[in-house]
Amino acid sequence: MEFSLTDEQVMFRNMAREFAQRYIEPVAKDDDQNEHFRWEAVKQLGPLGLLGALVPQEYGGLALDYVSYAIVTEEIARVSLPLAMSVFGSHSVVEEMLMTWGSEQQKQKYLPPMCSGELFGCCALGESDAGTDVSNFSSQAELSQERWVINGEKTFIINGGVSSLVLAVTKASKNGGEPGIGTFLITRDVAGLSSQDIVAKNGLRACNIANVSFQGCQLPQENLLGSIEDGNKIAESLLQGINLGVAAGCVGIAQASIDASVQYAEERQAFGGTIGKFDMIQEMIADMIVGTEAARLLTYQAADLKNKGQPFTRQLAMARYLASDVAIRATTDAILVHGAYGFGTDFPLERYFRDVAEVAQYAGSPLIHKLAVARHTLGIAL
């Protein structure tokens, strides 16, 4: 088993790290405090190819493998988890669904402008009463007179208020027949599509999150992604794409917590020396490092299996659970290392803590993924 990164993976890691440090880190604090979604930074990712990281080059993307994709996501999240989730936990997932399930016409129409930043995407999946349980969705799409008519509401959608392309998953039926699951491509100019930003959030304040409503939205049949017969498979692959991004993002914020804690422990003086000499400080930092390394390796393993086309559901559930759990503990311990300063805005720890507390619940809480690991091993259906 090969644990070292390729030269190309190192190159993309360094490119993402340099971009994040130069363009995102200086404004991350202000964006959080002002609840500002930084379009400028998103658009700058376009010329680098990172708005189409997974997309084949013939459609304008970089055609990165999934390990490289996880690495880039981690590096952006290390500076700004909100921006990482906006681009790699939502926009790039829409691209992946198009690549996997889209027709050639859909790929040609949507992927190039998504890679350039002309179109920005969101995944409209969760609902207030059902979460991501597609079998209990109340949103509906009905095929009537050769057009789909969609009604319903999606809640807590990352990029929901700023996206120009919405990937919506609803129940769907043809002319009153047996319902299936439909996945639809809806551009912002479609009549009946609206959104309402969620403000005064505790975490992900620099990320646009909105409720998205569909009121009689009419779409041509070619706006259906795949088929309603494959709807459950598409929804499952959509969740897998989101969860890989979340796992990598959580690894990034855990690493940021380590970086900040080590620097502070080496500088802060107390009782005649630096606090890094105290056993309990060392223990907390060691726990952060071990947990983060384990979560990183599990995330890379899941990504590698996905590259190879091998089953990766169990590994992804482990990575998603562990990365979320480690990130929550790492941000908490980092605040403790900083003492009273950890709760103030002079240091970024309180922001890390708030951001990861929200991301950990995205597309299912860590406990759901912990349960998935056990049930997958025991052969019990979820």
N, C-alpha and C positions, 0 to 999 in steps of 0.2 A: 504494500500500500504506500502510495506516494503522498507525503505530507508537505512537501515544499511547493511554493508557488512557481508558476512558469514565469518567464521573463515578461510575457505579455500581461499576465495578471498583475505583476509588480508594477508595470508601466501604468495600467489603468488605476491601480490603487494610488499611486503617487499623483497621477493627474487629478483624481477626485479629491485627494487630500489637499493638494495645492489650491484647487479651486475653492474648496470649503473654507480654508484658512484665509484666503485672500478676499473673497467676496461675501461670504456668509457670516463668518465669525464676528467681524466688526459690527454687524448690525443685528445680530441674533437677540441681544438683550432688548434693544429698542423695539424690535418687531414683536417680541413677546409682550412687552408692557403696553404697546399701542394696538395690539391685536391686528397687526399689519401683515397681510399675505404679500410676499415680495415677488411680484411678477418679474421684476428686473432680473433677479437671480435665476428664475425658472427659464426665462428666455435666453440667458447666457449659456445654459446647458445645451441648447439646441446646436450651436456651431461645434460644440465638443462631441456631439453625437449621443450624449447621455439621455436625451429625451426619447431616443429610440435604441436604448442599450441592447435589447434582445432582438430587435427587428433585423431581418436579413438586409444585406447591403443593397440589393436591387430595389428595395422600398425606401432607402435612405437611412437605414440604421447602421449600428456598429456590429451586429451579429455576435454579441458577447455570449460566452457560455454562462451557465447559471452560477458557477462558482465565482466568476468574475463579476457577475451581476450582484451577488451577495456581498462581495468585497466593496464594490462601489457604493452600494446602499449603506453599508456599515460606515464608510468614511464620511458620507454626507451626514448621517445620523449622529456621528461623533461630535459634530458642530451644531446641527439643527435637526432634531428628530421630526419636527413638523414638516420641514421641506422634504426630508427623505420619504415620509409617508405620503406627501402630496404627489411626488414624482414617481417613486418606486413602489409605493403601496397602493396606488390608485391608477395614475395615468399609464404607467408601463404595464399594469395588469390588463387594462383594456386592450393594449396592443397585443399582449400575449394571447388573449382570447381571439382576437382577429386572426392572428397567425395560425392558431390551432383549429379554429372552427369556421373561419370566414371563407366565403367564396373568393375567387380570384378578383372578381369585380369589386367586392368589398375591400379587399386588401389594397387594390390599386387606388380606390377612392379615398380611403381613410388613413392608411399608414404613412405615406409620404408627408402629408400636412401635420400629422401627429409628431413625426420625428423632427420636423423643422420648428414646431411650436405654434404653427398656424391653428391647429386644433389641439385643445387640451381636454383630457378625458377624465371621467369619474365612473366608479362602479356603484350603481344604485341598487343595492341588494337588501339591506336590513330594513325591517319594519318594526313599529313600536310594540305590537302585540305578538310578534313571531320571531324577532331577532333575525337569524339567518336560516331558520327552519322553513325551507321553501314549501313544504307540504301544508303549512298553515298560513301562507301569504293571503292577504285580503286583496291585494292589487290584482287586476284582471285585464287580460287582453282578449278581445273577441274579433275573429275574422268575419267581416261583414261586407258583402259586395266588393270583394277583392282588396279590401283595405283592413288593416288592423286598427282597432279602436281601443285605447288604453286608458284605464282609470285607476287611481290609487295614490298612495303616498309612501315615500321612502324616507327614513329618518337617519340623522347623524351621518350624512354622506360627505366624506372627504372630497373636496373640490366641487361639492354640489352647487355652490353659488358662483363659481368662476369657470366651470368647464363649458366648453363649446360642443362637447359630444358626451352624451350620457348612455352608458351601457346599463339597461334596466332589465331586471329579472322579475317576471310576474307569472302568475298562473295564466294559462292561455288555452283557448278552445276554438275550434273551427266550426262555425255555423251551428253552435249549440251542442257540439259533440262532446265526447269525453275530454275533460281538461287535462292538459299536460303542463309543462313549464316552458315558457318562451323567454328568449333573451333578445332584446331589441336595441338597435342603434338609433338614437334619437338626437338630432342636432338641436341647438338652442333656439333656432328660429321656428320650430314646430309649434303651431297654435295649441294652447292648452298646457304647455310645459312651463312651470314656474318654480321658483325656489325662494326660501327664506333663510337667511344666514342665522346661525346660532351664535349669539354674542355673550360676553361676560362668562366665558368658559374658564374652568380652573386650569386645564392643561391644553396643550396644542393650540395656544392662543395665536400663534403665527401661522396657523393652518386654517384655510377656509373650510368650515364644516356647516352644512345646511340641510334642511329638510327639502325634499324635492317632490313636487306634486304633478300628477298627470290627470287632466280633466278633459276627457274626450279627445286625446291626442290621436290623430289619424296618420297612419304610416302605410306606405306601399309594402307589398309582400317582401320585396328585396331587402327591407330593413330588419328582417328576422335573421339572427345569427344561427346558423345550423338549422335544426328542426326542433319542434316541440317534443318529439319523441326522444331526442337526446338532451332535453332540457336539464334533467337531473345531473347528467354527466358534465354538462357545461357549467352548471352551478358549482359542482364539486371541484372542477378544475379552477374555477374562479376563486374559490376559497383557498385552494392550495397556493395559487399565485399570491394572494393577499398575505397568507400566513408565512410564506418564505420571506416576503418583504418585511413583515413585522419581526420575525426572528432575527434577521440581519440588522434591522434598526435597533432592536433591544441590545444586541451585542455591541453596537456602536456606542450607545449611551452608557452602557456598563463600562466600556473602555474609557470613555470620557471621565467617568467617575473615578476610575483608577488613576488616570493622569492627574486630575486635580488633587486627589488625596495624597499622592506621592509628592507632588510639588509642595503642597502645604505642609506635609509632615517633615520635609527636609528644611523648611524655612521657619516654621513657627517655633519660637523659643518659650520654654516653660520649665521651671524648677532646675535651672542651670544647664539646659541642653535643648536640643530639638525634640519635638514630641515623637518623631520617628524612632526614637530610642525606647519608647514605652512599649511594653509587651502587648498591651491590648490594642494599641494602634497598629502594630505589626500584624496582629492576628486578623483584624478587620481587613487590612490591605491584602493579606495572603488569601483570605476567603474570597475577596473580590476577584483576584487574579485567577485562582483555580476555577471558580465558577464561570468566569468569562471565557477562559480558554476552553473549558468543556462545552459551553454553549456554542462557541465559535466552531469547534470541530464537528459538533452534531449538525450545525447549519450547513457547513461545507459538505458534510457527508450526504445530507438530503439533496443538496444542489447537485452533487456529483452523480448520485443515482438518477436524478432527473435528466441530467445530461445524457446518460447512457440508456435512457428509456427503460430503466428497471423500476420495480415497485419501490416507492419511497414514502408512502403514506405514514407508516409507523415511525420512520426516522424523522419525518417532518413534524409529526405530533410531539415527539420527544424534544426536538429542537425548539419548537414553538413554546412548549411548556417551560423548559429549562431556561431559555433565553429571557422570557418574561419574568420568571421568578428571580433569576439572577439579577436582572436589571433593577427590579424593585428593591431587592436587598442591597445592591451595590449603591444605588442612589441614597438609600436610607443611611447606610453605614458611612458614606462620604459626608453626609450632613453631620453625623456624629464626630467624624474626624475633625471637621471644621469648627465644631462647637457652636457657639452662638452665631458666628459668622455664616454658618451653613444655612441659617434661616433667612438671611438678608439678601438683598439684591446685588451686593458688591461682588458676590461669587455666584456662579451659575448653578450651584447644586440644587437650590430650591426649584429652579426651572426644570432641571433634569428630572427631579422627583415628580413634579406635576405632570410633565409631558409623558413620562413612562407609565404613570398610573392610569392615564387614559388610553394610551396605545395598547397596554396589556389586555384591555377589554375588547379591542377591535377584532371583529370577526370571531368572537367567542372568547370567553374568559380563559385564563390559564387552566382552571379546573376542568373545563370541557376537554382540553387537550390532554390533560393528565388522565382523565377517564378514557379517552380514546386509546392511549397507550395500553392501559390495562385490558380494555375490551378487545382490542386488536390481538393482543397476546393470548387471551382466553378464548378467542373465536366467538365473541358475543357481539351481535349487531348493535350499532349505535342507535 
